[in-house]
Amino acid sequence: MKLDAYSEIFLWNKNVDTLIRVLQRMEMLGIQSKEEIKVHELRLEEIRAALNADFSEAMFVRERGDHSRLNEQRTAWEQKKTHREEGSSLN
């Protein structure tokens, strides 16, 4: 699941880059003026930044949750192992 999320955000950013290059080629073909193309590029970059920020925030929350959960599991495992070792050394 984690890999899927990072893969999707990678594809999102790659495709935004592709769209910007398409806009730049459209400008060279004279389809729209440089100013009009720049407005479209800025819109795409604004949308990209917003989605990347939302993604980063969501992943931060997930990663913090994973870290906390895994830390608790590791600590419990280490404590259990220590208790077993202490019990076997008493015999």
Backbone as JSON Lines, residues from 0, in Angstrom:
{"i":0,"aa":"M","n":[0.83,-1.2,0.0],"ca":[0.0,0.0,0.0],"c":[0.87,1.26,0.0]}
{"i":1,"aa":"K","n":[1.91,1.26,0.84],"ca":[2.77,2.44,0.92],"c":[3.44,2.7,-0.43]}
{"i":2,"aa":"L","n":[3.94,1.63,-1.05],"ca":[4.58,1.76,-2.35],"c":[3.59,2.3,-3.38]}
{"i":3,"aa":"D","n":[2.35,1.84,-3.32],"ca":[1.33,2.33,-4.25],"c":[1.14,3.83,-4.14]}
{"i":4,"aa":"A","n":[1.08,4.34,-2.92],"ca":[0.87,5.78,-2.72],"c":[2.04,6.57,-3.29]}
{"i":5,"aa":"Y","n":[3.27,6.13,-3.0],"ca":[4.44,6.85,-3.51],"c":[4.54,6.72,-5.03]}
{"i":6,"aa":"S","n":[4.16,5.59,-5.57],"ca":[4.17,5.41,-7.02],"c":[3.17,6.35,-7.7]}
{"i":7,"aa":"E","n":[2.0,6.47,-7.1],"ca":[0.98,7.35,-7.69],"c":[1.4,8.81,-7.66]}
{"i":8,"aa":"I","n":[2.01,9.26,-6.57],"ca":[2.42,10.66,-6.5],"c":[3.57,10.9,-7.49]}
{"i":9,"aa":"F","n":[4.43,9.9,-7.68],"ca":[5.48,10.01,-8.68],"c":[4.86,10.17,-10.07]}
{"i":10,"aa":"L","n":[3.89,9.31,-10.39],"ca":[3.23,9.39,-11.7],"c":[2.51,10.73,-11.88]}
{"i":11,"aa":"W","n":[1.86,11.2,-10.83],"ca":[1.18,12.49,-10.87],"c":[2.17,13.59,-11.27]}
{"i":12,"aa":"N","n":[3.31,13.64,-10.58],"ca":[4.29,14.68,-10.86],"c":[4.9,14.53,-12.25]}
{"i":13,"aa":"K","n":[5.15,13.31,-12.65],"ca":[5.68,13.05,-14.0],"c":[4.69,13.52,-15.06]}
{"i":14,"aa":"N","n":[3.42,13.24,-14.85],"ca":[2.41,13.64,-15.83],"c":[2.19,15.14,-15.86]}
{"i":15,"aa":"V","n":[2.3,15.81,-14.73],"ca":[2.22,17.27,-14.72],"c":[3.38,17.84,-15.53]}
{"i":16,"aa":"D","n":[4.57,17.28,-15.36],"ca":[5.72,17.72,-16.16],"c":[5.44,17.56,-17.65]}
{"i":17,"aa":"T","n":[4.83,16.43,-18.01],"ca":[4.48,16.18,-19.41],"c":[3.48,17.21,-19.92]}
{"i":18,"aa":"L","n":[2.48,17.51,-19.11],"ca":[1.49,18.52,-19.51],"c":[2.14,19.89,-19.7]}
{"i":19,"aa":"I","n":[3.06,20.23,-18.87],"ca":[3.74,21.53,-19.01],"c":[4.54,21.56,-20.31]}
{"i":20,"aa":"R","n":[5.2,20.45,-20.64],"ca":[5.94,20.4,-21.91],"c":[4.99,20.51,-23.1]}
{"i":21,"aa":"V","n":[3.82,19.91,-23.01],"ca":[2.81,20.03,-24.08],"c":[2.41,21.49,-24.24]}
{"i":22,"aa":"L","n":[2.17,22.16,-23.13],"ca":[1.81,23.58,-23.2],"c":[2.92,24.39,-23.86]}
{"i":23,"aa":"Q","n":[4.16,24.09,-23.53],"ca":[5.28,24.82,-24.12],"c":[5.37,24.58,-25.62]}
{"i":24,"aa":"R","n":[5.1,23.35,-26.05],"ca":[5.08,23.07,-27.49],"c":[3.93,23.79,-28.17]}
{"i":25,"aa":"M","n":[2.79,23.88,-27.47],"ca":[1.65,24.6,-28.04],"c":[1.99,26.08,-28.24]}
{"i":26,"aa":"E","n":[2.76,26.62,-27.32],"ca":[3.2,28.01,-27.46],"c":[4.08,28.16,-28.7]}
{"i":27,"aa":"M","n":[5.01,27.22,-28.89],"ca":[5.9,27.29,-30.06],"c":[5.13,27.17,-31.36]}
{"i":28,"aa":"L","n":[4.02,26.45,-31.33],"ca":[3.18,26.31,-32.52],"c":[2.27,27.52,-32.74]}
{"i":29,"aa":"G","n":[2.28,28.43,-31.79],"ca":[1.47,29.64,-31.92],"c":[0.0,29.44,-31.6]}
{"i":30,"aa":"I","n":[-0.32,28.38,-30.88],"ca":[-1.72,28.09,-30.54],"c":[-2.25,29.11,-29.54]}
{"i":31,"aa":"Q","n":[-1.41,29.48,-28.58],"ca":[-1.76,30.53,-27.63],"c":[-0.52,31.37,-27.38]}
{"i":32,"aa":"S","n":[-0.74,32.56,-26.85],"ca":[0.38,33.45,-26.58],"c":[1.2,32.93,-25.4]}
{"i":33,"aa":"K","n":[2.41,33.45,-25.27],"ca":[3.29,33.07,-24.18],"c":[2.64,33.38,-22.84]}
{"i":34,"aa":"E","n":[1.95,34.5,-22.74],"ca":[1.29,34.9,-21.49],"c":[0.16,33.95,-21.13]}
{"i":35,"aa":"E","n":[-0.63,33.56,-22.14],"ca":[-1.74,32.63,-21.87],"c":[-1.21,31.25,-21.44]}
{"i":36,"aa":"I","n":[-0.17,30.81,-22.11],"ca":[0.43,29.52,-21.74],"c":[0.99,29.58,-20.32]}
{"i":37,"aa":"K","n":[1.63,30.71,-19.98],"ca":[2.2,30.85,-18.64],"c":[1.12,30.75,-17.57]}
{"i":38,"aa":"V","n":[-0.05,31.31,-17.82],"ca":[-1.16,31.21,-16.86],"c":[-1.56,29.75,-16.66]}
{"i":39,"aa":"H","n":[-1.63,29.0,-17.76],"ca":[-1.99,27.58,-17.66],"c":[-0.91,26.8,-16.9]}
{"i":40,"aa":"E","n":[0.36,27.11,-17.19],"ca":[1.46,26.45,-16.47],"c":[1.36,26.73,-14.98]}
{"i":41,"aa":"L","n":[1.11,27.98,-14.63],"ca":[1.01,28.34,-13.21],"c":[-0.15,27.63,-12.54]}
{"i":42,"aa":"R","n":[-1.26,27.48,-13.26],"ca":[-2.4,26.73,-12.69],"c":[-2.01,25.29,-12.4]}
{"i":43,"aa":"L","n":[-1.34,24.68,-13.38],"ca":[-0.9,23.28,-13.17],"c":[0.06,23.18,-11.99]}
{"i":44,"aa":"E","n":[1.01,24.1,-11.91],"ca":[1.97,24.07,-10.8],"c":[1.29,24.31,-9.46]}
{"i":45,"aa":"E","n":[0.28,25.17,-9.46],"ca":[-0.47,25.43,-8.22],"c":[-1.22,24.18,-7.78]}
{"i":46,"aa":"I","n":[-1.87,23.52,-8.72],"ca":[-2.6,22.29,-8.41],"c":[-1.63,21.21,-7.94]}
{"i":47,"aa":"R","n":[-0.49,21.11,-8.63],"ca":[0.52,20.12,-8.24],"c":[0.99,20.36,-6.8]}
{"i":48,"aa":"A","n":[1.31,21.62,-6.5],"ca":[1.81,21.95,-5.16],"c":[0.77,21.62,-4.09]}
{"i":49,"aa":"A","n":[-0.49,21.92,-4.37],"ca":[-1.55,21.65,-3.4],"c":[-1.69,20.15,-3.16]}
{"i":50,"aa":"L","n":[-1.71,19.37,-4.23],"ca":[-1.86,17.93,-4.08],"c":[-0.62,17.33,-3.4]}
{"i":51,"aa":"N","n":[0.57,17.79,-3.77],"ca":[1.78,17.29,-3.13],"c":[1.79,17.61,-1.63]}
{"i":52,"aa":"A","n":[1.32,18.8,-1.28],"ca":[1.26,19.18,0.14],"c":[0.27,18.29,0.88]}
{"i":53,"aa":"D","n":[-0.9,18.05,0.28],"ca":[-1.89,17.17,0.91],"c":[-1.34,15.75,1.06]}
{"i":54,"aa":"F","n":[-0.67,15.28,0.01],"ca":[-0.07,13.95,0.05],"c":[0.98,13.87,1.16]}
{"i":55,"aa":"S","n":[1.83,14.88,1.22],"ca":[2.89,14.89,2.24],"c":[2.32,14.87,3.64]}
{"i":56,"aa":"E","n":[1.28,15.66,3.87],"ca":[0.65,15.68,5.19],"c":[0.04,14.33,5.53]}
{"i":57,"aa":"A","n":[-0.66,13.74,4.57],"ca":[-1.3,12.44,4.81],"c":[-0.25,11.36,5.08]}
{"i":58,"aa":"M","n":[0.83,11.38,4.3],"ca":[1.88,10.38,4.49],"c":[2.62,10.61,5.81]}
{"i":59,"aa":"F","n":[2.78,11.86,6.2],"ca":[3.41,12.15,7.49],"c":[2.61,11.5,8.62]}
{"i":60,"aa":"V","n":[1.3,11.67,8.59],"ca":[0.44,11.08,9.63],"c":[0.56,9.56,9.61]}
{"i":61,"aa":"R","n":[0.52,8.97,8.42],"ca":[0.63,7.51,8.32],"c":[1.99,7.02,8.8]}
{"i":62,"aa":"E","n":[3.05,7.71,8.38],"ca":[4.4,7.29,8.76],"c":[4.6,7.42,10.27]}
{"i":63,"aa":"R","n":[4.08,8.49,10.87],"ca":[4.18,8.65,12.33],"c":[3.42,7.53,13.04]}
{"i":64,"aa":"G","n":[2.26,7.2,12.52],"ca":[1.48,6.1,13.09],"c":[2.22,4.78,12.98]}
{"i":65,"aa":"D","n":[2.8,4.52,11.79],"ca":[3.58,3.3,11.6],"c":[4.77,3.27,12.56]}
{"i":66,"aa":"H","n":[5.45,4.38,12.67],"ca":[6.62,4.45,13.55],"c":[6.23,4.13,14.99]}
{"i":67,"aa":"S","n":[5.16,4.73,15.45],"ca":[4.72,4.51,16.83],"c":[4.34,3.05,17.05]}
{"i":68,"aa":"R","n":[3.55,2.5,16.13],"ca":[3.11,1.11,16.24],"c":[4.29,0.16,16.22]}
{"i":69,"aa":"L","n":[5.21,0.36,15.29],"ca":[6.37,-0.52,15.17],"c":[7.31,-0.39,16.36]}
{"i":70,"aa":"N","n":[7.44,0.83,16.88],"ca":[8.26,1.04,18.06],"c":[7.68,0.28,19.25]}
{"i":71,"aa":"E","n":[6.38,0.33,19.42],"ca":[5.73,-0.41,20.5],"c":[5.92,-1.91,20.34]}
{"i":72,"aa":"Q","n":[5.79,-2.4,19.11],"ca":[5.98,-3.83,18.87],"c":[7.41,-4.25,19.17]}
{"i":73,"aa":"R","n":[8.38,-3.46,18.72],"ca":[9.78,-3.79,18.97],"c":[10.09,-3.78,20.47]}
{"i":74,"aa":"T","n":[9.6,-2.76,21.16],"ca":[9.84,-2.65,22.6],"c":[9.24,-3.84,23.34]}
{"i":75,"aa":"A","n":[8.02,-4.21,22.98],"ca":[7.37,-5.36,23.63],"c":[8.16,-6.63,23.35]}
{"i":76,"aa":"W","n":[8.63,-6.81,22.13],"ca":[9.39,-7.99,21.78],"c":[10.7,-8.03,22.57]}
{"i":77,"aa":"E","n":[11.37,-6.9,22.67],"ca":[12.63,-6.84,23.42],"c":[12.4,-7.14,24.91]}
{"i":78,"aa":"Q","n":[11.33,-6.62,25.46],"ca":[11.03,-6.89,26.87],"c":[10.73,-8.37,27.08]}
{"i":79,"aa":"K","n":[9.96,-8.94,26.17],"ca":[9.64,-10.37,26.27],"c":[10.92,-11.2,26.18]}
{"i":80,"aa":"K","n":[11.79,-10.85,25.27],"ca":[13.05,-11.57,25.11],"c":[13.92,-11.42,26.37]}
{"i":81,"aa":"T","n":[13.99,-10.24,26.93],"ca":[14.77,-10.0,28.15],"c":[14.24,-10.83,29.31]}
{"i":82,"aa":"H","n":[12.9,-10.89,29.45],"ca":[12.3,-11.68,30.52],"c":[12.6,-13.16,30.34]}
{"i":83,"aa":"R","n":[12.57,-13.65,29.11],"ca":[12.89,-15.06,28.85],"c":[14.34,-15.35,29.18]}
{"i":84,"aa":"E","n":[15.23,-14.44,28.81],"ca":[16.65,-14.64,29.09],"c":[16.92,-14.61,30.58]}
{"i":85,"aa":"E","n":[16.25,-13.73,31.31],"ca":[16.41,-13.65,32.76],"c":[15.9,-14.92,33.42]}
{"i":86,"aa":"G","n":[14.79,-15.44,32.9],"ca":[14.22,-16.66,33.46],"c":[15.11,-17.87,33.22]}
{"i":87,"aa":"S","n":[15.75,-17.94,32.05],"ca":[16.62,-19.08,31.76],"c":[17.94,-18.99,32.51]}
{"i":88,"aa":"S","n":[18.39,-17.79,32.86],"ca":[19.66,-17.67,33.6],"c":[19.48,-18.01,35.08]}
{"i":89,"aa":"L","n":[18.24,-17.99,35.56],"ca":[17.98,-18.34,36.96],"c":[18.02,-19.84,37.18]}
{"i":90,"aa":"N","n":[17.85,-20.6,36.12],"ca":[17.81,-22.08,36.26],"c":[19.16,-22.67,36.34]}
